[in-house]
Amino acid sequence: MRHGMAICGIGAALLVVAAGCTEAQEKVNQKDSEVRAAPLTLVAKGASLAPIIVFSNAPPMTRKAADELAAYIEKVGGVKPKVIEGMPDPVPERAIWVGFQPKLKELFPKTDFDFKNPEEILIAANAHHLVIAGRDRWDPHHMVVKGRGDRPIKGWQQEYGTVNAVYTFIQDYLDVRWLWPGETGEDIIRKEKIAFAPFEYRYHPKIRLRYSVLDWATPTDPRGVLSSDWSRLQRMLLDSANCSYRIYVPDGHWPLDWKLHETHPEYFALQPDGTRGWQAYPKVCKSNPAVWDYWLKDVEEQLKDDPTRTLFRGGVADGCLAGYCVCTNCKAWDAPEAEKRFLVWNTCRTNYVAMSDRQTRFANNLARKLRERYPDKDYKVVMLAYGPSTPAPLKNKPDDNVIVSFAPNWFAEMGEKDKYSQVGTTWSQQFADWAATGANLWWRPNMPGAGGSYYGLPDVPFGRVMESLRHVVKNNCTGIALSIFENSWPTQGPLYYLLAHLVWNPDQDGYKILDDYYRRGFGPAAGQLKAYWTLMEETRNRKIDGNLAFWNAYDEAFFKRAAGLLDEADTVLAKQPEIYRKRMAHVRVGLDFTRLFVETMELREQYEASKKQDTKIADRLRENLTKLRDIVAAQSTNYMRISAGQQAGLDPNKL
């Protein structure tokens, strides 16, 4: 018994010791947890507690982003942190690190800084430091390249991970919103304290061609200067497709210079009458190896001009229905069982099989020559799935260094039938069929459609755009280019905002993005503005689905309802901050423009019906056109780019 009791006593003692050790360990763990959970404070009581440290010799856009970060911390917290370039000695107790520096591995020992994915961003905080970094790629010897119109682009990079990480931090962690370009579109929530519990956030975008979503919002296009800044802050402008705002690569067009017809007519497509080429639509003879060699020489010249290029166009010239080669070799590349398409030549019009196999084989030949010539480079050919090559190929699959830029007509109507398809295939099915071949896919539709976006009307098919984006992303889409973006912010602004956010991260809930837009932009009147833009969407869709003329969709009942909602919003905002009323004025411009434009179109029809004889209608038309021009001029080219005369299709001086 004593022996047993001794054992029990020893056991009891061990339990007491163990309990004590457990309690002590729990205290240690609790203390460690408290240390790990200690917030990092950047701004408190009007003082900046952490400078911004950007790495030495940072590219210009990275340094610009660091300065913008400091400016937005000041806008939110009331005090601007100091920006330090290079490693300070000593290292501050607290700091915001912009871009990777070796010291970060010591400050964040458990964080991976390898950045294995293109455009990968990292935002992480511990109790003392914040890092905002990403995968950056640039050639220090080629930081200036030519943009459109040979305009120089300075600070050119191949990847801007750190820059996009900074803009993500400003938006997601400082809670800043850019609803539209300019001061009234910026929404800041001021805070006395800026602090964060420890966290780590990583992301890399699925869509790597983004700059062309808002096509003219680029630094080299003077028509959209403010839109360019907005697009950059929304992480669209600085993508990694390596063709940003330069030659418009997403369209894939490779038009052969017609001057070559004099010396090399055999390069051009054989026409049914035996001639070579058709100047209006100069297609090439794709099966001619000399054409492939000429294309490769063209690539060599492009690389001399800009060694940073990685994408090269290998698609057909514009004019999707006309002028294709009918030589025996080219026709042998086509699939006889492919669906029929209506095509046009210089002497005839007829049905012929889809040419997707021909175009794919041509692009593959170019891609193989490219790889053979530059085996150590990741160069790619961009071909165009366009017109007779819109259906997926039946025999050939695109090589892995070929990008297929799929070009249906309208970007919001992916479920529509391809009007050129004689079997009724939808664009969405065609895109999925291309994806099934394993193709690297871009989506390059025309933005304007029957909804009136080209005319500056409220063409805002939010739901259909979300559906289209979900479909293409599900089917391996890595690039989006919307051709003919028109820069009409008062009538289409929320759609641009939605596109920007979904193109950066298509996994988001689009309706939540819009709700945030209404709440941040219009505060207590968010409900009225949501109802207003929902009315715009429903009216636009009713017009499309019913194939209605402008005035049958935008009727008096529509304008009464729309104006009523804005009046309600004005009442709600009467005693609210002035910024809300300025934003309401911005929206009002869009409704005033729409009403005046619809009235002008009605007058135009009446004038045409009078065989241009009714002088009273002509006078009213001139008056309306002048008013439309005044609206556009008052908004400046940054908000409504298209001239009113072009929009109405009438020159007031020629009535």
C-alpha positions as CSV (number, residue, x, y, z in Angstrom):
1,M,0.0,0.0,0.0
2,R,2.8,2.4,1.0
3,H,4.5,1.6,-2.3
4,G,1.2,2.3,-4.1
5,M,0.6,5.4,-2.1
6,A,4.2,6.6,-2.9
7,I,3.5,6.1,-6.6
8,C,0.3,8.0,-6.2
9,G,2.1,10.7,-4.3
10,I,4.7,11.0,-7.0
11,G,2.0,10.9,-9.6
12,A,0.2,13.7,-7.8
13,A,3.3,15.7,-7.5
14,L,4.0,15.2,-11.2
15,L,0.4,16.3,-12.0
16,V,1.0,19.5,-9.9
17,V,4.2,20.2,-11.8
18,A,2.6,19.4,-15.1
19,A,-0.3,21.7,-14.3
20,G,2.2,24.4,-13.3
21,C,4.1,23.9,-16.6
22,T,0.9,23.9,-18.6
23,E,-0.2,27.1,-16.9
24,A,3.2,28.7,-17.5
25,Q,3.2,27.6,-21.1
26,E,-0.3,29.0,-21.6
27,K,0.9,32.3,-20.3
28,V,3.8,32.2,-22.7
29,N,1.6,31.3,-25.6
30,Q,-0.9,34.0,-24.6
31,K,1.9,36.6,-24.5
32,D,3.2,35.4,-27.9
33,S,-0.3,35.6,-29.3
34,E,-0.7,39.1,-27.9
35,V,2.7,40.1,-29.5
36,R,1.6,38.5,-32.8
37,A,-1.8,40.3,-32.7
38,A,-0.4,43.7,-31.7
39,P,-1.6,46.2,-34.3
40,L,0.7,48.1,-36.5
41,T,-0.1,51.8,-36.2
42,L,0.8,54.0,-39.1
43,V,-0.9,57.2,-38.1
44,A,-2.3,58.3,-34.7
45,K,-3.1,61.6,-33.0
46,G,-2.0,63.6,-36.0
47,A,1.4,62.0,-36.2
48,S,3.0,59.7,-38.9
49,L,4.6,56.8,-37.1
50,A,6.0,54.9,-40.1
51,P,7.9,56.3,-43.1
52,I,7.6,54.8,-46.5
53,I,10.8,53.0,-47.7
54,V,11.1,52.4,-51.5
55,F,14.0,50.4,-52.8
56,S,17.0,52.1,-54.4
57,N,16.8,52.9,-58.2
58,A,13.1,51.9,-58.2
59,P,11.5,52.3,-61.7
60,P,9.6,55.6,-62.2
61,M,6.2,54.0,-61.8
62,T,7.1,52.4,-58.6
63,R,8.5,55.6,-57.1
64,K,5.3,57.4,-58.3
65,A,3.2,54.8,-56.6
66,A,5.1,55.3,-53.3
67,D,4.5,59.1,-53.5
68,E,0.8,58.5,-54.2
69,L,0.7,56.1,-51.3
70,A,2.0,58.9,-49.0
71,A,-0.5,61.3,-50.5
72,Y,-3.4,59.0,-49.8
73,I,-2.3,58.3,-46.2
74,E,-2.3,62.0,-45.7
75,K,-5.8,62.3,-47.3
76,V,-7.1,59.6,-45.0
77,G,-5.1,60.2,-41.8
78,G,-4.3,63.9,-42.1
79,V,-0.5,63.5,-42.0
80,K,1.9,62.6,-44.8
81,P,4.6,60.0,-44.1
82,K,8.2,60.7,-45.3
83,V,9.3,58.7,-48.4
84,I,12.8,57.3,-48.1
85,E,14.6,55.9,-51.1
86,G,17.1,53.1,-50.3
87,M,17.9,51.3,-47.1
88,P,18.0,53.7,-44.1
89,D,20.5,53.3,-41.4
90,P,19.3,52.6,-38.8
91,V,16.1,50.9,-39.9
92,P,13.1,52.6,-38.3
93,E,11.2,50.8,-35.6
94,R,8.1,51.0,-37.8
95,A,8.1,51.3,-41.6
96,I,6.0,50.8,-44.8
97,W,8.2,49.0,-47.3
98,V,7.3,49.5,-51.0
99,G,8.8,46.8,-53.2
100,F,11.0,43.9,-52.3
101,Q,14.3,44.5,-50.4
102,P,16.5,41.7,-48.9
103,K,16.0,43.2,-45.4
104,L,12.3,42.1,-45.6
105,K,13.3,38.4,-45.3
106,E,14.7,39.3,-41.8
107,L,11.7,41.4,-40.9
108,F,9.2,38.9,-42.2
109,P,11.0,35.5,-41.7
110,K,7.9,33.4,-42.5
111,T,6.9,35.2,-45.6
112,D,7.6,34.0,-49.1
113,F,9.0,36.7,-51.4
114,D,9.7,34.6,-54.5
115,F,6.6,35.8,-56.4
116,K,6.2,32.7,-58.6
117,N,3.1,34.0,-60.5
118,P,2.9,36.8,-63.0
119,E,1.8,40.1,-61.5
120,E,1.6,38.5,-58.1
121,I,1.1,41.0,-55.3
122,L,1.8,40.8,-51.5
123,I,0.5,43.0,-48.7
124,A,1.5,41.9,-45.2
125,A,1.8,43.5,-41.8
126,N,3.3,42.5,-38.4
127,A,3.5,44.5,-35.2
128,H,6.2,46.8,-36.6
129,H,6.3,46.7,-40.4
130,L,4.1,46.7,-43.5
131,V,5.2,45.4,-46.8
132,I,3.5,46.3,-50.1
133,A,5.3,44.5,-52.9
134,G,4.8,42.4,-56.0
135,R,6.5,40.7,-58.9
136,D,8.3,43.4,-60.9
137,R,10.0,42.9,-64.3
138,W,11.8,45.6,-66.3
139,D,14.8,46.1,-68.6
140,P,16.8,49.1,-67.2
141,H,18.2,49.7,-70.7
142,H,14.8,50.0,-72.4
143,M,12.7,52.0,-70.0
144,V,11.4,54.2,-72.9
145,V,9.3,52.8,-75.7
146,K,7.1,54.2,-78.5
147,G,3.4,54.3,-77.9
148,R,0.6,55.1,-80.3
149,G,1.5,57.8,-82.7
150,D,5.2,57.3,-81.7
151,R,4.5,59.1,-78.4
152,P,7.3,58.1,-76.0
153,I,6.3,56.1,-72.9
154,K,8.8,56.6,-70.1
155,G,9.3,54.1,-67.3
156,W,8.2,51.1,-69.3
157,Q,8.1,47.8,-67.4
158,Q,7.0,44.3,-68.3
159,E,5.4,43.7,-64.9
160,Y,4.2,46.2,-62.3
161,G,3.4,44.0,-59.3
162,T,4.5,46.5,-56.7
163,V,2.6,49.4,-58.3
164,N,-0.6,47.4,-58.5
165,A,-0.1,46.2,-54.9
166,V,0.1,49.8,-53.8
167,Y,-3.2,50.7,-55.5
168,T,-4.8,47.5,-54.0
169,F,-3.7,48.7,-50.5
170,I,-5.0,52.2,-51.0
171,Q,-8.4,50.8,-52.1
172,D,-8.9,47.8,-49.9
173,Y,-7.0,48.9,-46.7
174,L,-7.2,52.7,-46.8
175,D,-10.8,52.3,-48.1
176,V,-10.4,54.8,-50.9
177,R,-12.8,54.7,-53.9
178,W,-12.4,56.2,-57.4
179,L,-15.9,56.2,-58.8
180,W,-15.0,58.2,-61.9
181,P,-12.1,60.4,-63.0
182,G,-11.5,63.7,-61.3
183,E,-12.1,65.2,-57.8
184,T,-15.8,64.5,-57.5
185,G,-15.2,60.9,-58.3
186,E,-12.8,60.3,-55.4
187,D,-14.3,59.2,-52.1
188,I,-12.2,59.4,-48.9
189,I,-13.2,58.3,-45.4
190,R,-11.1,60.2,-43.0
191,K,-9.6,58.4,-39.9
192,E,-7.9,59.7,-36.8
193,K,-5.9,56.4,-36.6
194,I,-4.6,54.1,-39.3
195,A,-3.7,50.7,-37.8
196,F,-3.8,47.1,-38.8
197,A,-3.7,43.8,-37.0
198,P,-1.1,41.4,-38.5
199,F,-2.2,39.9,-41.8
200,E,-0.9,38.6,-45.1
201,Y,-2.7,39.0,-48.4
202,R,-1.6,37.5,-51.8
203,Y,-3.2,37.7,-55.2
204,H,-2.3,37.4,-58.9
205,P,-4.8,38.4,-61.6
206,K,-6.3,35.9,-64.0
207,I,-6.7,38.5,-66.6
208,R,-3.3,39.7,-67.7
209,L,-4.4,41.9,-70.7
210,R,-6.4,44.7,-69.0
211,Y,-5.3,48.0,-70.4
212,S,-7.6,47.7,-73.4
213,V,-10.8,47.3,-71.4
214,L,-11.0,51.1,-71.6
215,D,-9.2,51.4,-74.9
216,W,-8.6,55.2,-75.0
217,A,-7.7,55.6,-71.3
218,T,-4.0,55.5,-72.0
219,P,-1.1,57.9,-71.4
220,T,-0.5,58.2,-75.2
221,D,-4.0,59.2,-76.2
222,P,-4.9,62.8,-75.4
223,R,-8.6,62.0,-75.6
224,G,-8.6,60.4,-72.2
225,V,-6.0,62.0,-69.9
226,L,-8.1,61.8,-66.7
227,S,-9.4,58.4,-67.7
228,S,-5.8,57.2,-68.0
229,D,-5.1,58.1,-64.3
230,W,-8.3,56.5,-63.2
231,S,-7.6,53.3,-65.2
232,R,-4.1,53.1,-63.6
233,L,-5.4,53.5,-60.1
234,Q,-8.0,50.7,-60.9
235,R,-5.0,48.4,-61.8
236,M,-6.1,48.1,-65.4
237,L,-3.5,50.2,-67.2
238,L,-0.3,48.5,-66.0
239,D,-0.9,44.9,-67.0
240,S,1.6,42.2,-68.0
241,A,0.5,41.5,-71.5
242,N,3.5,43.5,-72.6
243,C,1.6,45.5,-75.3
244,S,0.1,48.1,-73.0
245,Y,-1.0,51.3,-74.8
246,R,1.3,50.7,-77.7
247,I,0.4,49.1,-81.0
248,Y,-3.0,47.6,-80.5
249,V,-2.0,44.0,-80.4
250,P,-5.3,42.4,-79.1
251,D,-7.0,42.9,-82.5
252,G,-4.4,40.5,-84.1
253,H,-4.6,42.3,-87.5
254,W,-1.5,41.9,-89.6
255,P,-2.2,44.0,-92.7
256,L,0.4,43.5,-95.4
257,D,1.6,46.8,-96.9
258,W,-0.1,47.1,-100.3
259,K,3.1,48.6,-101.8
260,L,4.5,45.1,-101.8
261,H,2.0,44.2,-104.4
262,E,4.2,45.8,-107.0
263,T,7.2,43.5,-106.2
264,H,5.6,40.5,-104.6
265,P,2.0,40.0,-105.8
266,E,2.3,36.3,-104.8
267,Y,2.2,37.4,-101.2
268,F,-1.4,38.4,-101.6
269,A,-4.6,36.3,-101.6
270,L,-5.6,34.8,-105.0
271,Q,-9.0,36.1,-106.1
272,P,-11.5,34.0,-108.1
273,D,-10.7,36.0,-111.2
274,G,-7.0,35.1,-111.1
275,T,-5.8,38.4,-109.7
276,R,-3.7,38.7,-106.6
277,G,-5.0,40.7,-103.7
278,W,-7.9,43.2,-103.3
279,Q,-6.7,46.6,-102.2
280,A,-9.8,47.3,-100.2
281,Y,-9.2,44.1,-98.1
282,P,-5.6,43.0,-98.6
283,K,-5.5,39.4,-97.3
284,V,-2.4,37.3,-97.7
285,C,-1.8,33.9,-99.2
286,K,-1.3,32.0,-95.9
287,S,0.1,28.8,-97.4
288,N,3.0,30.7,-99.1
289,P,6.2,30.0,-97.1
290,A,7.6,33.3,-98.4
291,V,4.9,35.1,-96.5
292,W,6.0,33.4,-93.3
293,D,9.6,34.5,-93.9
294,Y,8.5,38.0,-94.6
295,W,6.5,38.0,-91.4
296,L,9.5,36.9,-89.4
297,K,11.6,39.7,-90.9
298,D,8.9,42.1,-89.8
299,V,9.2,40.7,-86.3
300,E,13.0,41.2,-86.4
301,E,12.5,44.8,-87.3
302,Q,10.0,45.3,-84.5
303,L,12.5,43.9,-82.0
304,K,15.2,46.2,-83.2
305,D,12.8,49.1,-82.4
306,D,11.7,47.6,-79.1
307,P,13.5,44.6,-77.6
308,T,11.0,44.3,-74.8
309,R,8.2,43.2,-77.2
310,T,6.9,39.6,-76.7
311,L,3.7,39.6,-78.7
312,F,3.4,39.8,-82.4
313,R,0.3,40.0,-84.6
314,G,-0.5,37.2,-87.0
315,G,-4.2,37.6,-87.8
316,V,-6.0,38.6,-90.9
317,A,-6.4,42.2,-92.1
318,D,-9.7,43.9,-91.3
319,G,-12.8,43.3,-93.3
320,C,-13.9,40.0,-91.9
321,L,-16.0,38.8,-94.9
322,A,-13.9,39.7,-97.9
323,G,-10.9,38.8,-100.0
324,Y,-9.6,35.5,-98.7
325,C,-7.2,33.4,-100.8
326,V,-8.7,30.7,-103.1
327,C,-5.5,29.1,-104.2
328,T,-5.3,25.3,-104.1
329,N,-2.9,25.1,-101.2
330,C,-4.8,27.5,-99.0
331,K,-8.1,25.8,-99.7
332,A,-6.5,22.4,-98.8
333,W,-6.0,23.8,-95.3
334,D,-9.7,24.2,-94.8
335,A,-11.9,21.6,-93.2
336,P,-14.6,20.5,-95.8
337,E,-17.0,19.6,-93.0
338,A,-16.8,23.0,-91.3
339,E,-19.9,25.1,-91.2
340,K,-20.7,27.4,-94.1
341,R,-20.0,31.2,-93.9
342,F,-21.1,33.9,-96.4
343,L,-18.0,35.5,-98.0
344,V,-17.2,38.1,-100.5
345,W,-14.6,38.4,-103.3
346,N,-13.9,41.1,-105.8
347,T,-16.0,39.4,-108.5
348,C,-18.5,37.2,-106.5
349,R,-20.3,36.4,-103.3
350,T,-21.0,32.9,-102.1
351,N,-21.0,30.5,-99.2
352,Y,-17.8,28.8,-98.2
353,V,-16.6,26.7,-95.3
354,A,-15.3,28.4,-92.1
355,M,-11.5,29.1,-92.3
356,S,-10.6,28.5,-88.6
357,D,-8.3,25.6,-89.5
358,R,-6.6,27.7,-92.1
359,Q,-6.0,30.6,-89.8
360,T,-4.8,28.3,-86.9
361,R,-2.4,26.5,-89.2
362,F,-1.0,29.8,-90.4
363,A,-0.6,31.1,-86.9
364,N,1.1,27.8,-85.9
365,N,3.6,28.1,-88.7
366,L,4.4,31.7,-87.7
367,A,4.7,30.6,-84.0
368,R,7.1,27.7,-84.9
369,K,9.3,30.0,-87.0
370,L,9.3,32.4,-84.1
371,R,10.4,29.8,-81.6
372,E,13.0,28.4,-84.0
373,R,14.5,31.9,-84.5
374,Y,14.3,32.8,-80.8
375,P,14.4,29.5,-78.8
376,D,15.2,31.2,-75.5
377,K,12.4,33.7,-75.6
378,D,8.8,33.5,-74.5
379,Y,7.4,35.1,-77.7
380,K,3.9,34.6,-78.8
381,V,1.7,35.1,-81.9
382,V,-1.7,36.7,-81.6
383,M,-4.2,35.4,-84.1
384,L,-7.7,36.6,-84.6
385,A,-10.9,34.4,-84.3
386,Y,-12.9,36.7,-86.6
387,G,-15.5,36.4,-89.3
388,P,-15.0,33.0,-91.0
389,S,-12.5,32.0,-88.3
390,T,-14.9,32.6,-85.4
391,P,-16.0,28.9,-85.1
392,A,-13.3,26.7,-83.5
393,P,-11.1,24.7,-85.8
394,L,-11.9,21.0,-86.5
395,K,-8.5,19.7,-87.4
396,N,-5.8,22.0,-86.0
397,K,-5.2,23.1,-82.4
398,P,-3.3,26.3,-81.7
399,D,0.3,25.9,-80.5
400,D,1.1,26.8,-76.9
401,N,2.8,30.1,-78.1
402,V,-0.3,31.2,-80.0
403,I,-2.9,33.5,-78.4
404,V,-6.4,33.4,-80.0
405,S,-8.1,36.8,-79.8
406,F,-11.8,36.0,-80.1
407,A,-13.7,38.8,-81.7
408,P,-17.5,38.6,-81.7
409,N,-19.6,41.7,-82.3
410,W,-20.9,42.9,-79.0
411,F,-19.4,42.4,-75.6
412,A,-22.6,42.2,-73.5
413,E,-24.5,39.7,-75.6
414,M,-22.4,36.6,-75.5
415,G,-25.5,34.4,-75.5
416,E,-26.6,35.8,-78.9
417,K,-26.4,33.8,-82.1
418,D,-23.5,34.7,-84.3
419,K,-25.3,36.5,-87.1
420,Y,-22.9,35.1,-89.7
421,S,-23.4,31.5,-88.5
422,Q,-25.8,29.5,-90.7
423,V,-26.3,26.9,-88.0
424,G,-27.2,29.3,-85.3
425,T,-24.2,28.9,-83.0
426,T,-23.9,31.4,-80.2
427,W,-20.8,33.4,-79.5
428,S,-20.6,31.9,-76.0
429,Q,-20.6,28.4,-77.5
430,Q,-17.9,29.4,-80.0
431,F,-15.7,30.7,-77.2
432,A,-16.2,27.5,-75.2
433,D,-15.4,25.5,-78.4
434,W,-12.1,27.4,-78.8
435,A,-11.3,26.8,-75.1
436,A,-11.9,23.0,-75.6
437,T,-9.0,23.1,-78.1
438,G,-6.7,24.2,-75.3
439,A,-6.2,27.6,-76.8
440,N,-4.8,30.6,-74.9
441,L,-7.7,32.9,-75.2
442,W,-8.4,36.6,-75.2
443,W,-11.8,38.1,-75.5
444,R,-11.9,41.1,-77.9
445,P,-15.5,42.1,-78.7
446,N,-16.6,45.5,-80.0
447,M,-18.0,47.5,-77.1
448,P,-20.7,49.5,-78.9
449,G,-23.8,47.7,-79.8
450,A,-27.5,48.3,-80.3
451,G,-27.7,49.8,-76.8
452,G,-26.4,53.1,-78.0
453,S,-23.0,53.3,-76.2
454,Y,-21.4,54.7,-79.3
455,Y,-23.8,57.7,-79.1
456,G,-23.1,58.3,-75.4
457,L,-26.5,56.8,-74.3
458,P,-26.9,55.0,-71.0
459,D,-25.9,51.6,-72.3
460,V,-25.3,49.8,-69.0
461,P,-26.1,46.0,-69.2
462,F,-24.7,45.2,-65.8
463,G,-26.1,41.7,-65.4
464,R,-25.3,40.6,-69.0
465,V,-21.7,41.9,-68.7
466,M,-21.3,39.9,-65.4
467,E,-22.6,36.8,-67.2
468,S,-20.3,37.3,-70.2
469,L,-17.3,37.8,-68.0
470,R,-18.1,34.7,-65.9
471,H,-18.4,32.7,-69.1
472,V,-15.1,33.8,-70.7
473,V,-13.1,33.5,-67.4
474,K,-14.5,30.0,-66.9
475,N,-13.2,29.1,-70.4
476,N,-9.5,30.0,-69.9
477,C,-9.7,33.7,-70.9
478,T,-6.5,35.6,-69.8
479,G,-7.1,38.9,-71.6
480,I,-9.9,41.3,-72.3
481,A,-10.0,44.0,-74.9
482,L,-13.1,46.1,-75.6
483,S,-12.8,47.8,-78.9
484,I,-14.2,51.3,-79.4
485,F,-14.6,52.4,-75.8
486,E,-16.2,55.9,-75.9
487,N,-15.5,57.6,-72.6
488,S,-19.0,58.7,-71.7
489,W,-18.9,58.9,-67.9
490,P,-22.2,60.6,-67.0
491,T,-24.2,58.0,-68.9
492,Q,-22.0,54.8,-68.6
493,G,-19.8,55.4,-65.6
494,P,-21.0,52.7,-63.3
495,L,-20.4,50.1,-66.1
496,Y,-16.8,51.2,-66.4
497,Y,-16.4,50.9,-62.6
498,L,-17.9,47.4,-62.6
499,L,-15.7,46.4,-65.5
500,A,-12.6,47.7,-63.8
501,H,-13.2,45.7,-60.6
502,L,-14.3,42.5,-62.3
503,V,-11.4,42.5,-64.8
504,W,-9.0,42.8,-61.9
505,N,-10.7,40.1,-59.9
506,P,-13.6,38.3,-61.8
507,D,-14.4,36.2,-58.7
508,Q,-16.1,39.2,-57.0
509,D,-19.8,39.6,-56.8
510,G,-20.6,42.3,-59.3
511,Y,-23.8,43.4,-57.6
512,K,-21.9,44.0,-54.4
513,I,-19.5,46.1,-56.3
514,L,-22.4,48.2,-57.6
515,D,-24.0,48.5,-54.2
516,D,-20.7,49.8,-52.8
517,Y,-20.5,52.3,-55.7
518,Y,-23.9,53.7,-54.9
519,R,-23.3,53.8,-51.2
520,R,-19.9,55.4,-51.4
521,G,-20.9,57.8,-54.1
522,F,-24.3,58.9,-52.9
523,G,-24.5,58.0,-49.2
524,P,-28.1,58.3,-47.9
525,A,-29.4,58.5,-51.5
526,A,-27.8,55.1,-52.5
527,G,-31.2,53.5,-52.9
528,Q,-32.5,56.1,-55.3
529,L,-29.3,56.0,-57.4
530,K,-29.5,52.2,-57.5
531,A,-33.1,52.4,-58.7
532,Y,-32.0,55.0,-61.3
533,W,-29.2,52.9,-62.8
534,T,-31.4,49.8,-62.6
535,L,-34.0,51.7,-64.7
536,M,-31.2,52.5,-67.2
537,E,-30.3,48.8,-67.4
538,E,-33.8,47.6,-67.8
539,T,-34.6,50.2,-70.4
540,R,-31.5,49.4,-72.4
541,N,-32.3,45.7,-72.3
542,R,-35.9,46.3,-73.3
543,K,-34.6,48.3,-76.3
544,I,-32.3,45.5,-77.3
545,D,-34.7,42.6,-76.8
546,G,-37.5,44.4,-78.5
547,N,-35.3,45.8,-81.3
548,L,-36.8,49.2,-80.5
549,A,-35.8,52.6,-81.8
550,F,-34.3,55.1,-79.3
551,W,-37.6,57.0,-78.8
552,N,-39.6,53.9,-78.2
553,A,-37.4,52.8,-75.3
554,Y,-36.6,56.2,-73.9
555,D,-40.2,57.5,-73.9
556,E,-41.8,60.1,-71.7
557,A,-42.7,57.6,-69.0
558,F,-39.0,56.6,-68.8
559,F,-37.8,60.3,-68.5
560,K,-40.5,61.0,-65.8
561,R,-39.4,58.0,-63.7
562,A,-35.7,58.8,-64.1
563,A,-36.0,62.4,-63.3
564,G,-38.3,61.5,-60.3
565,L,-35.6,59.3,-58.8
566,L,-33.0,62.0,-59.1
567,D,-35.4,64.5,-57.6
568,E,-35.9,62.1,-54.7
569,A,-32.1,61.8,-54.3
570,D,-31.7,65.6,-54.3
571,T,-34.3,65.8,-51.5
572,V,-32.5,63.2,-49.4
573,L,-29.2,64.9,-49.9
574,A,-30.4,68.5,-49.3
575,K,-28.6,68.8,-45.9
576,Q,-25.8,66.4,-46.6
577,P,-22.1,67.3,-47.6
578,E,-21.8,69.3,-50.8
579,I,-19.8,66.5,-52.5
580,Y,-23.0,64.5,-52.9
581,R,-24.7,67.4,-54.7
582,K,-21.7,67.7,-57.1
583,R,-21.9,64.0,-57.9
584,M,-25.7,64.3,-58.5
585,A,-24.9,67.1,-61.0
586,H,-22.6,64.7,-62.8
587,V,-25.4,62.1,-63.1
588,R,-27.9,64.8,-64.2
589,V,-25.7,65.7,-67.1
590,G,-26.2,62.1,-68.4
591,L,-30.0,62.3,-68.2
592,D,-30.1,65.7,-69.8
593,F,-27.9,64.5,-72.6
594,T,-30.0,61.4,-73.1
595,R,-33.3,63.4,-73.3
596,L,-31.9,65.9,-75.7
597,F,-30.3,63.2,-77.9
598,V,-33.5,61.2,-78.2
599,E,-35.4,64.3,-79.1
600,T,-32.9,65.2,-81.7
601,M,-33.2,61.7,-83.3
602,E,-36.9,62.1,-83.4
603,L,-36.5,65.5,-85.1
604,R,-34.1,64.0,-87.5
605,E,-36.6,61.3,-88.6
606,Q,-39.3,64.0,-89.0
607,Y,-36.9,66.1,-91.1
608,E,-36.0,63.2,-93.3
609,A,-39.7,62.4,-93.8
610,S,-40.2,66.0,-94.9
611,K,-37.5,65.3,-97.6
612,K,-35.5,68.0,-95.8
613,Q,-38.0,70.7,-96.6
614,D,-39.3,71.6,-93.2
615,T,-37.3,74.7,-92.1
616,K,-38.9,74.8,-88.6
617,I,-37.7,71.3,-87.9
618,A,-34.3,72.2,-89.3
619,D,-34.0,75.2,-87.0
620,R,-34.9,73.0,-84.0
621,L,-32.3,70.4,-85.1
622,R,-29.6,73.1,-85.3
623,E,-30.6,74.3,-81.8
624,N,-30.5,70.8,-80.3
625,L,-27.2,70.0,-81.9
626,T,-25.7,73.2,-80.5
627,K,-27.0,72.2,-77.0
628,L,-25.5,68.7,-77.4
629,R,-22.2,70.2,-78.4
630,D,-22.3,72.5,-75.4
631,I,-23.0,69.6,-73.0
632,V,-20.0,67.7,-74.4
633,A,-17.8,70.7,-74.3
634,A,-18.7,71.5,-70.7
635,Q,-17.8,68.0,-69.6
636,S,-14.5,68.2,-71.5
637,T,-13.0,65.4,-73.5
638,N,-12.3,63.5,-70.3
639,Y,-16.0,62.8,-69.6
640,M,-17.8,62.8,-72.9
641,R,-15.4,62.4,-75.8
642,I,-17.6,62.1,-78.9
643,S,-18.7,65.2,-80.7
644,A,-22.4,65.9,-80.7
645,G,-22.5,66.3,-84.5
646,Q,-21.1,62.8,-84.9
647,Q,-23.5,61.4,-82.4
648,A,-26.6,62.7,-84.0
649,G,-25.3,61.8,-87.5
650,L,-26.0,65.4,-88.7
651,D,-23.9,68.4,-89.4
652,P,-26.0,71.4,-88.3
653,N,-24.3,73.5,-91.0
654,K,-25.6,71.2,-93.8
655,L,-29.2,71.1,-92.9
